[in-house]
């Protein structure tokens, strides 16, 4: 059974996947705990944004969620594997 929180998380991932910054901001403004309920959900959103090369989404997620210590090596691997290293290190552009 899909809960309303599950649907919101799906919308969050979709916004991160398609680079919809306004939608992401709206989701997080309306549901501030959406990524904080579980580190896995934040990493999933970051992983999707990294793999798609959406620097604006990665930046927003990092800034608005204060996720120091959550970002791990898997994000670096995802960014490198997808050819989007600039999402984690913009100066490499």
N, C-alpha and C positions, 0 to 999 in steps of 0.2 A: 504494500500500500504506500503510495507516494504522499508525503506530508507537504504542507505549505512551505516548510523550511527546505525540504528536498527540491521543490520546484524553484525556490529562490536561488538555491545553490546552482541548479542547472542554468538559470538565467545569468548568474554571475559568471559561470564558465563560458557561456555563449558570448557574453559581452567581452570577456578577455580574449576569446578566440577570434572574434571578428573586429577587435580594436574599437569597440564602441565606448569611448571614454565617458560620454555624457550618461549613458545607460549604467555603466559601472558606478559612477558617482551617485546617481539616483538610488541605485540598489543599496549602496553602502550608507547613504544619508538616511534612508528609510529604515535600514536594518543594520545598525552599527556593529552588532555582534556577529554578523554573518560570517566573517572570516576568522573571528576570534574564538568561536566555539570549539574549534579543533585545529591544531596546527596543520593537519593533513589538508583541510579545505583551503587554507591560505596557500600552501605549497602547490596544490592542484591549480589554483588560479594563476599563481606565478609561473608554474611550469608551462601552462597553456600560452600565456603571454610571451614567455621566453621563446617557446618553440615557433611562435608566429611572428616574432620580431617586433612586437608592439612596445616600444620603449616608453611611450606615454602611459600605457597600462601598467607596466612594471614599476615605473616611477611612482605612479599614484598609489598602487598597492603597498609599496614599501613605505612611502611617506604617511599614508593615512592609517596604517595598521601598526606602526612602530614595531616592525617585525625583526628587530635586532636579534641575532642568534638563531632565527628560524631558517634563514636562507642557508642552504647547504650545498655541498658539492654537486648534487644531482642537477641543480639549476645551471651550474656552469657547464656540465656535460650536455644538458639539453640545448643550451644556447650554442655551444660549439658544434654539436651534431647537426643542428638545423641551420648552421651558418649565420647565426644571429648573435655573435659575441658582443656586439655593440649594445644590446639591451642590458648587459651587466656591467660593461666597461665602455661607456659612450666615447671615450677618447680614442678607442681603437678604430673608430669610423674613418 
